[in-house]
Amino acid sequence: MAIRLHFIVEGQTEEAFVNKIMSPHLAELSIWVKARCVMTGNKHGIKYRGGIGKYAQVKKDIKAWMKEDQNPDVRFTTMIDLYGLPTDFPGYEDAQRKNNPYERVTTLENSLKEDISDSRFIPYFQLHEFEALLLSDPQKLDAQFVDRATQIKKLVKNSL
């Protein structure tokens, strides 16, 4: 049985990772993946996506996609960095009181799941900033930025 999984992601880097890396891998397991960035604005018919300023933007985007695809077999998730998370997210204050970062993530995920209140929704917060994980091995950047080989070589040279 095939499964569809929709990702609401924070920015273009996460969107590219889901669509270019995760999607082909999960397709081998009959999981069809689609990602899109949180819509942060809409002026004169132009939609702006990426970055999160307020929780309301995330919630609106999640709810809109769920309304677009009401199939009971589809699942929705997020890929949002814990770092720089807006303070108006559900459970934010409770999470800040936790000393253990994994408990912070769990608190936020549980609070978000409760706020969205849809059994098809499985929230995910990235404990470490996604771009920091990419930069931990700059040589891996070429998978994301194939047209930037010269800049990546320079970055690798400077990091040694």
N, C-alpha and C positions, 0 to 999 in steps of 0.2 A: 504494500500500500504506500503510495506516495504521500509525502507530507509537504505542506507549504509553510514557510517561515518568513515572516516580514520583520525586518529590523528597522527601528527608528533610531538613527544614530546622531551623534553630536556634530560631526563635521565631515568634510570631504575625505579626509584621510581614513576615517573609520568606514565611510561608505565604499571607498575604493578597496579596502581590505576585505570587507564582506563580499563585495561583488566579484573581485578578482581572485581572491585566495580561498575564502571559505566556500563560496558558491560551487566552484568545480569539485572541491573535496566532498562537500555534503551531497552533491548531485550523485556521486557514486553510491551513496546510501539512500537514494530516492528521496532526498530532502531538497526541495526547490526553494531557493533563497532569493529574496529581493530586499534591497536596502534603499532607504532615502533619508536625507538629512532633515532635521527638524526645520519646519518653515518658521522663519523669524520675522517675516514681513511680507506685505503685499501692497505695492504701490503702482497704480496705473496699470494693473493687470500683470505686473512683473512680480514673480514670486522670489523671495530671498530666502536662502536656506543656509544653515550652518551656524554653529555657535549657539549658546543658550544664554539668554538674558533673564528669563523668567520661567517659572514652572508652568504658568498658564500656556505658554507657547508649546511646550512638550505635550501637555495634556490635550490641548486642542488638536494637535497633529495625530496623536495616538487615537483619539476618539474618531477623528475624521476618517482615518484609514480603516478602522474597525467598522465604521458605517459603510464605507465603500465595499468592503469584502466581509460579508456577514456569514460566510460559509463556516459551519461549526468545526470543520476539519483544519482550518488554517490556525496558525499560532502567531502571536506577535511578541516581540521582545524589544529591548533597548540595548544600546551600547553607548553608555554615558560615563565619562570620567568622573571619579569622585572628586578629584582636584578641581577647584574652581566652580563647584556646583553652587548654583544660586541658593540663597538661604531660605527661599520660600517653598522648597521642595517638601512634600509630606515626610514627616519623621526627621527632618533636618536637626532640630534642637535635641531630640532624643539621641540621635546618632552622635552629635558632638560631645555628649556626656560619656560616651564609650571610650575607654582607653585602647581597646583592641581594634585595629582598623578593619579586621574581618567582621567584627560585630557591628561596626558602623555601616558597612556595606549591607549586611543582613537586615539591619534595622531599616535602612532606606528602601531596600527591595521589598520588604514586607509592607511598609507604609505605602509605597507606590502601588503595589498590587491591590491593597485594600482601597485606595482612592480611585483607581481605574475600575475596579469591581467588574471584571469580566474574566471568566474562567479560561479564555483563550490567551490571556496576557501573562507572560512570564518575564518580569523585569530583570535586568542585569546592569550592574554598575561595575565599571572597570576600576579596580583599586588603584592602579598606577596609571598615570596619564599615558594614553596609547602611543602618542608620538615619542615619549621617553623610552618606551620599549623598542621602538624602531631604531632610535638613536643609540641604544646600548650596543648595537653592532652596526655601525654605519654602512658596512659592506652589504647589508641586507636591504638597503634603501633602493637598490636597483630594481627590485621586484615591484616597487610602488612607483618609481620615477624613472622609467626606461629612457626617457629623453634627456636625462640629466647626468649622464655618465661622467662628464668632465668635472662637474661640481661635486659629485660623490667621491671621485678619486681625490680631489683636493681636500674634502672633509676627512677622508680616511687618513691621508698623509698628515694632516694637522692634528689628528687625534692620537697618533702614535708617539 
